[in-house]
C-alpha cells in the first residue's frame, strides 16, 4: 500500500489489531479511513489541510469521505491555476457542518460549499460501510501538529 499511495520516507500504514478503535490510534499514528485515500487524501498532508484541521480542532478521521474530496479538489484547483492556496480562502468557499447521523453516532463533520461555490465538478459516488474500514498512518516524527479526536467541537 505504501507504494500505491506513494508514502514518503518516515511514513507507513499500520495494520490494525483486533482491539483497535478509530479514536485511539497507537503512539506516533493517526487514524484515517482507507477510502479517504480513494478520495485523494495523501501524505505529507498539505499545509492547508493541517491549518484547516487545527482551525476546527478536528482529527483527520472526523471528516466524512466527501469532505476529503472537497478539500483536495479545492487545493488542486488553486495549484493548477497557479494561485496561492490559503485556509482563509478555503473558509470563504466552505462551511463546516456536523454530519447527519442516522445511527446516533456523533463526531463526524462535512466541509460543504457555501451556496454558489463549486470546487469539485465530478463527485465520486458515496461508498458504503466506510466507517468500519480504517487504518493507522505512522509518522516517525509523530503528529503533534494535528488535533486528536474530540466529540465536543465548537462549530
N, C-alpha and C positions, 0 to 999 in steps of 0.2 A: 504493500500500500504506500509506503514511503516514496517509492519510485513513481508510482502512478500520479501522486499528488505533489511531486517534486518538493518534499520536505527538505529544508536546508539543514546543514550540519548543526548538530546540537538539539534537533527535534526528532521525536519518534512517536509513533502511535503505540499505545499501551492496550493490550487485550485485557478485558475485564475478568475479575474473578467472580464467583457466584454471589458474593456478598456486596458487590459494588452497587453504589447508588449514585445517581446523577448529580446530586447536590453535595456530595462529599468525595471529591476526587483525591487520589493519593498525593503525597508530597510531590512538588515540582510539576504538577499536572493541572490541566483544565479539562473540563468536560465539554464535549461537542456532540451533536447528533451526526451520525455517519452521513445522513442525507444533506446536511449543511454543505458538505463537500460537493454534492451534486448541484447545489445552488450557488456554487462558485466561491465559498469561503476558502481562503488559502492562508498559508503561513510563509513567512513572517506576516503577522497581522499588519495591515496598513495603518499608519499612524492616525488616520481619521477614524478608523474603527475603534482604536484604543481610546481616543478622545470621546467618541460617542458613548462607548460603554461606561466610561468614567463619569461623563456628564449626567447620565441617568442612573448610575450605580447599578448596572445590570451585568450579570455574568454572561459570557458568550452563549451559554446553553439556554439562557432565558428568552432567546429570540425564537419566534416561530420561523419555520423554514422560509416562507415567502418574504420575511423581513430581510433575510440574508440576500435574497435576490434583489430586493430594493436597494440595500446598502451597496452591494458590489456593483450593480448596474450604474448607480449614481457615480461612484468613484471612477469606474471605467469610462463613462461618458465624459467626465471632466478631463481625464487623462488623454483620451483620444482627441478631444478638442484643443489640447494644449493649455488648458486652464489650470489655475491653482485651486485644488480642492480643499475646502475648509469644513470643519464641523459646523461652523455658523451657517454656511451655505446649505449644508445638509438639513439643518434645523429649520431653515426658511422654506424648504420644499417638503419636509416630512414632519409628521407628528407621531409621538409615541402613545400607544393605547394598550390598555390591558387586553389580552386575548380573551375572546369569549370562551366560556367553559361549559361544556355540556355534561361534564362528569364531576363538577365541583372542585377540580384541580385549580390551584392558583399559582401565580409566579411566572407566567409566560406573557410576553409582550410582542406587539407588532409595531413596525415602523411603516406607516401608511402615508401616501402622498396627501398633501393638502389639496383641496378641490382646485382643479385647473392645472395641476402639475402631473407630468408623466415622466418617470425615469427608466422604466422597463417596458419596452413595447411588447415583447412576446414573453409573457409569463409562462414559466414551466408549470405543468399540471401538478396539482397537490398530491402528495404521497400519503398513504395510509399507514397507520401503526408506527410512525416515525419516532414517537416519544419513547419507544421501547428499544430502539436500536442506537445506542450511544457508545462512545468510546472516549478514551482519555488521550490528550496530547501532552507528552512530556517535553519540557524545555530545560536544558542543562542549567540555565541561569534562573529558572523559576518564572513565576508570573506575578511578581509583586506589583506590577503596574496595572493589573486588572482587578475589578471587584469580584468578590465571592457571591455565591447565591444568597439572595435575601428576599423573602416574601413581602417584606414591608417597604415598598418603594414609594417615595413621594413624587408622584407624577403630576 
